[in-house]
Amino acid sequence: MPKISEYERKRQETIAKNKALLRSLALDAAATGLAPKPSPAAAAKKSVVKRKPAAPKIKEEVVPRRTSSRLRGLAADSEGAKRKAEEELQARETAATAKRQRVGRNLGVDDMLVSGKGWDTGGVLAGLGPARAYERTFDETDVKETTDKELKALREKMSGLELWKGIEPNRIKVTPERTYSMAFHPTADKALVFCGDKEGNLGIFDTSQSKVKSEVKVEDDDEGYDDDSFEPAITTLKLHTRTISSLAFPTADPSFLYSSSYDSSIRKFDLAKGVAVEVYAPKDNSDDPISELHLTDAPHMLYFSTLNGQVGQHDTRTKPFNTTGSELWQLSEKKIGGFSLHPRHPHLLATASLDRTMRLWDLRKITGKRGERLPALLGEHESRLSVSHASFNGAGQVATSSYDNTVKIYDFGGCADWAPGQELDAARMEPTVIVQHNNQTGRWVTILRAQWQAHPTDGVQRFAIGNMNRFVDIFTSTGKQLAQLGGDGISAVPAVARFHPSLDWVAGATASGKLCLWM
């Protein structure tokens, strides 16, 4: 039998007690004659009468409520009344459009602040299958039975990570809505987690500022938490008007945070000054939702993908709408859910698309006429169902997550010797490892993505991915599972999972915007 958590055991005991209480109340009511007794005729009629199938519900169009023209001083059916009604309808449509309209100007903290204690202008960096809830597919037994000493040591280290003891995950609501993106700040002084949600909110959780409310020390309970004694330090900013699809810190200067959004813009947030500047947006104000953003060591260059099947680059030294500093390549007829650049050879680009393919491109060789220019396609691999994301690690391996319930790992080692535009044969594009993994997130859970640790200190390449049974899975580049991180108080799937760039810290965020942190 699968081992159940303490939380699940208590929940089942409570359900059993409630059922017993209801049965007892029903028996008492029957004994005192208070329970209604159906007549024999009614009981017989009930046993033979068949219910007619319910008529399908017709969805009625929601229309504005009528208001009296007489009370507003307008004659019925007059030109004035008609003009007033048209003006009100236009005002409502304008308001609805404005709510989702991209904000092009620079945003200060007063413009963005939704909740929290405000922004310290001295800088936040100061001092720096079907899912079965809680059913494990990897546990202590797998670790103990490992015969490879190095793998066993690594599994023991990663499985030894525990939920942060300060505050229970159910109380760390880092974003108001469903979390879509996440980034750890590179600092090793404290865990500083940034999350973006579906409504454009940026949530910032700082473990060093989460503290006891009162001066009286409260003893830990059985779960290791201080319950209500700790107050989570969360700041919420309205950074975009639609979903924040990705967050990234530049390696050269992590005092800036870049964000991309479905509102078609990219912003650069100065953490020290508390100002967010728009650095890219379509010139014609078109709706071109950005699905992911990547930075390279090359200063001023941004790379991004769109839900319209494009990948683009933009030079931030030009104005946001200056097309001379931007170039878009139509790499797929369907949406590109995610892409990645090789960290050491950023001319290599991997894309994952709804058209079921993972493709590899070479940006050193771009050909074609203006408006039809494309980088060289080196090769592609097709999966049975759509590919959600593709992620490069520093060793030249690409991990993809797909709706065919697999995580595939491709090895492009030796790419430094490839000639520009060199085509790869089909065998070279085959995955070296295929890991079976439930990726059926459905409508209400953010898509699962395999995200590599950027700079593992021990040199072992590993990635984190959410688990539909309410865990976060950790795998190596060879497909060996290292850990399945969980714990009490996790009430939903931590679908958005990320490693700290260099430390063995892992964070996962849920559809309700709550954060789990293992350290």
N, C-alpha and C positions, 0 to 999 in steps of 0.2 A: 504493500500500500504506500502511496506517496506520502511523504512527511508534510503535515500541514503546519502553518505558522501559528504562533500564539494568538495573533489577531483573528485568524480564521476560526481557531478553536473556540475563542470567546464568543464570536459571532454566532456559531452554530449552537452553543449552549443557550444564548439569549433567545434564539428562534425556538428552541425546544421548550424553554420556560414559558414563552408567550403562547405556544400552541396548547400546552398543558393548562394554562390559566383559562384560555378560551373554552376548552372542553369542560373544565370545572364550572364555569359560569353557565354554560348551556345545560349541564346536568342539574344545577341548583334551580334554574328557571323552570325546568320540566317538573322537578319535585314539588315546587310550590304552586304549580298550575299557572305560572305566568307566561310560559311559552305558548305561542299560538298553535292551535291544532287544525290542520286543514280538514275540511269535510270530505267524506268518502267520495262524493260526486265530483268535487273539485280535484281530488287526487286522481280519480280515474280519467277525468277530462285532460288533466295535465299530462298523463302518461301517453295519451293517444294523439293529442294535438301537435301537429308539426309546425314549426316556425317557418314563416316565409323568409326567403333570403332578403337581407336588407337592401334597400334601393341604393344604388351608388350615389355618393354625395357629390353634388355639383358645386364646384369651387366658384363662389361668387366674386366678382370683381369688386375690390374695395374702392368706393367712390367717395368724394367729399360729401359731408352732410349738408343738406339744404339749409339755408338761412333765410329769414324773412326779408324780402325787399321792402315791405311796408315799414318794418321797424327801423330799417336803415334810411328811410326817407326817399325811396326810389319807387316810381310807379311800376306796376307789374307789366312785364313784356315790353318795357321801354328800352330805348337804345342805351340809356345810362345803366340799366340793370344788366344788360348783356355785356356791356363794356367792363362793368365792375366784376362780373363773374369771370370773364376772360383774364383780367388782370390778376385776380386771386389765383387762378389756375396756373398762370405763368409764374407767379411768385413762388408757389409750392414747388414747381418743377425746377426753378432756378436754385432754390434752397437745397433740394435733394442733390442736384448736380454739384453745387458748391461744397457739400459735405465730403464728396469723394474726389474733388479737384486737387491736383497736385499743387502744393505751395512752393512757388519758385523762389521766394525771398529767403534771406538768411534767417535762421531761427535762434533766438536767445533762450535762456532757461525760462524766463517768464512766459514765453510763447509756448514752450513745450511741456512745462511741469504739469503732471496730472495728479500725482500724489507723492508723498515723501516729505522730508524736512527741508527740501531745497537743495541747492548745489553749492558746494564749497569751491569758491573761485580759486582757492589755493591749489585745487586739483584733487580729484578723487584718487590720484596716485600717491598722495602724501603718505610716507612711511611704507611704501610698497614691497502549421495545420490549424484546425480551429483552436483559437486561444483558450487555454485553461488557466484561469487566474491562480497564480502562486504554485503551479505545478512545475517543478524543476526538471530540466533536461541535462543538467550538469551540476554535481554537488561534491561534497567532501570525499565520497567514495571514489569518484573519478580521480581526484587528486592523489589519494592514498595508493591507488593501484597503478599509478604512473611508474614505469620502470626506468625511463630516461631521467638521469639525475638532474641535468640542466633544466629540462622541461618541468620536472617536478618542483624544483626550486622556484621557477618562474610562476608556476601555477599557485604555489603556496603564497608567494608574495602578492600576486594580483587578487587571489581569493581572500586574502587577509584584509583587503580594504573594507572599511565599515562606514555606515552612514554617519554623517557629521552629527555629533552628540548634542550640539547646542539647541536645535529646534527640530521638532518632528516635521517630516516633509509636508504633511497636510497643512501646516501653518505657514509654509514659505511660498506664498502666492506671488511669484516674481512678475507675472504679467496679468493684466485684467482678462485677456482672452486667450485662445489656444496659442501655444508657443510654436513658432515655425522655424526659428533660427537661434543659434547660440554661439558664443565665443568666450573662452577664458582669456582674461588679460594675462600676458606672459609673466607678470611679476611672480616671484617665488615667496614674497613676504606674507602674502595672504591670498585666500581664494576670493577672486573678484570675477563674478559671472555676469555676462550681458546676454539678455534674451530679447528677441523680437517677436511680436504676436501678429495675429491676422488683421488687426485694426490699425497697425502702424505704431503701436506703443513699444517703447524700449524700456525694459525692466532691468535694474541693476541691483545685484545682491552682493553685499560686502560682509564677509564673516567677521572681520575685525571690528566692525561697528555694531554687530548684533550682540546685545548685552542684557544683563539682568535689569529689570525695571527698578527694583528696590535695592537698598543697601544690604538687606538681610539675605544671607546665603540660604538657598533652598536646596535640600538634599535631592539627589537624582532619584527618580522612581525606578521601577523594575526594568523599564525599557531603556534607561540611560538618558532620558530627556528631562529637562527641567520644566516641561509643560508651559504653564502661563508665565513663568518667571522670566523667560527670555523674550525679547522683542526683536523680530527680524528687521535688519536695516535694509529697506528696499526703497529705491527711488524709481518713479515711473515718469517717463517723458514721452510726449507725443511727437515722434520724430518724422513720421510719414502719415499719409492719409489712407494708405492701404497696406496690405500684408508686407512685413519686413522679411524678405526672402533669404538674406544672408548678411553676416557680419564678419568683418576682417580687420585685424590690426597689422599695420605695416611693420616689418621686422626692424627697419632702421629707426623708427620713432613710434613706439607704442603709446604715446600720449594722444594719438589720433585714432578714431574708430570710423571705419568706412561701412556704410550700410546701403543695401540695394532694396528696391521695393516694387511691388506690383503697380505702384503709381507711376512707374516708368522712370524714376529718378534714382540717382546715387548721391548720397550726402557724406560729407567729411565732418565728423564731430570732434571739435577740440575739447578734450576732457579738462584741460587746465583752465580754459576761458569759459567753458560752458556754452559754446556757440557752434551751431550746425550749419555748414555752408553747402549749398547745392553745387556739385561739381560736374554733373551730367544730367541731361534730359533731352528728349527728342526736340529737334528744332521746330517742327510743325505742330507741337503739342499733341501728337498722336498717342493713342493708347497702345503702348508696347511694353507689357509687363516684364520686368527683369526677374529672372528665376535664380540667378546666382552671380556672385562677384568674386574675382580673384585678383590678388596683388602679386607683383614680382619684385625682385631686388632692383629692377630698373626704376629709377625715380620718375614720378609723374605719370606712369602708365597704368591704366585700369583695363581689365578684361571682364566681360560680362556676357551672359546668355539671356535669351528672351523666350517667352512662351510662344512666340511666333516662329521659332525654329532658327533664330539668328544667334551668332556670336559676334561680339564687337570689341573694339579697342578704342580707348580715348586718352588723349594727352591732356592732363589736368592743367597744363600751363596755358591752354586756350580757354575761351569762355565756354560755359556749359552747352550753349546752343551752336557753337562754331563747328560746322561740319568739316572744316579743314583739319581739325584735330581728332576726328573720329572716322572710323571705318566699320561697316557692318558686312558680315558674310552670311548668306543664306545657306546654312549647312544642313537643313532638314526641312521637309515639307510639313512636319508636325512638330509639336513643342519639344524643346530641349529642357528637360527637367533639371539637369545638372551637368557641369563640366569641370575639368581640372587641367592645370598646367603642371608639367614636370618641374619640381622645385629647383633642380640643378640645370635642367635644359629646357627653359620656358618656351622654346619654339615648338615643343611637342604638346599637342592639345588633344585631350580625350573628351568626347561628348557622349551623353546618354540621352536617348530620345524615345518618344512615344511610338516611333515606328519600329521598335523592338531591336534597335541596333546600338552597339558601342562602336564608335568610329575613332580612328587615330589620324591626326592631321599634322602637317609640317608648315609652320608659319614662315619659314625661311624662303619658301617658294610659293608666291602668290601670283596667279596669272589671271588673265581675262580683261575685258573692257570695263570701263568705269560703270559701276552699278551692277556688274556681273562678275567681279573679281572673287576668286576663291583660293584658299590655301590648298596645297597638294594633299590629296587623300592617300594616306599610306596603306590603309586596310580597314576592314570592318568585320565585326562578328555579330551574328543575328541570334537572338534568344527566342524562346517560344512565345513569350509575352513581353510587354513593354519594359524597358530598362529605366529605372527611376533616377539613377545617379552614377557618376563615375568619378573616382578619386585616386590621384597619383600619390605615391609616397616617394621618399628621397632615394630609394633603391631602384626606381623605375618600374614599380609594380602598380597596376591599376585594379582597384576593387570596385565592383558594380553590384548594386542590389536590383533585383528584378521581381516582377509580379509572378514569375514562374516558381517562386519560393526558393530561390537560390541566391547566394552571394558568390560571384565568380571573381577569381583573381588571375590577372594576366601578367606575364613577366616580359618586360621590354628592356632587360639588362643589355648592356653593350650598345645602347642607342647613340652614345657619343661618337661612334665610328660610322654612323649612317650618313650617306650622302644626302644633300637636300632633295626632298621629294622621292626618296627611294621607296618603291613599293614593296610591301611585305606579302609573302604568299599566305594562303589560307591556313596552313599549319602553324605559321608564326602568330596568327591572330587567335588561335584556340586558347581557351583558359587553361592554366596549369593546375588550378585547384578549383573545385566546385563544392561549396558548403551548402547543405540543405538548411534552409532557414525560413520560417513562416513570415512572409512579408505582406499578408493580406490585411492591410490597415483599414480598408473600408473608407467610409465618408467622414467619420468623426475623429480619426486619428491621423496625425501628421505622418507623411510618407517616411519610411525607415531608410536611413542612409548609412553606409559604412564609412566612418571618418577615421583616418589614420592619425596617430600621434605624430606631430610634426618633427620633434627632436627627442626621441627616446634616449635617455642617458646611457642605457646598457647596450644600445645598438640593435636591439631586437624590434623589428617592425611589427606593430600591432594596431588593431583598429577596434573601435567601439561601435555597437549598433543596438538599437532598442529591441526588446523581446516582447512579443504580444502577450506573454504570460506575466507581464509586469516586472520584468528584470531588464538589465543591460548586459549584453554578452560582449566578451572580450576574446578576440581571435588573433593568432599570429598570421604572418604572410604565407605560411605553409598550410593554413586551415586548421591548426590545432587550437582548440578552445582553452583559454587560460582561466577564465572565471565567468560566473554568472552572478552579477551583483544584484542584491535585493535587500529586503529588510522590512520591519514592521512600519506601518504608517504610509505605505505606498498604495494608494487607492485607485490608480489608473496606470496606463502604459507610459513609461518614460521614453516616448518615441524619439525625441530629439536628444541625441547623446553625443557628447564630445569629451575628448581628452584635454587636459592641460597640455600646452605645447611640449613641456619637458618633464614635469613631475607626474607621478602616478596618482593624479587626481582625476576623477571622472564625474561628470554632471549629466543628469537626464531631466528633461522637462516634459510635462504632460499636456493633454488637451485642455485641462482646466487651468493651465498656467502655473502649476506648482512645480517646485524644484526639488530634486533629490541630489545629494552631494556625497560622494564617497571619497574618503581621504585616508 
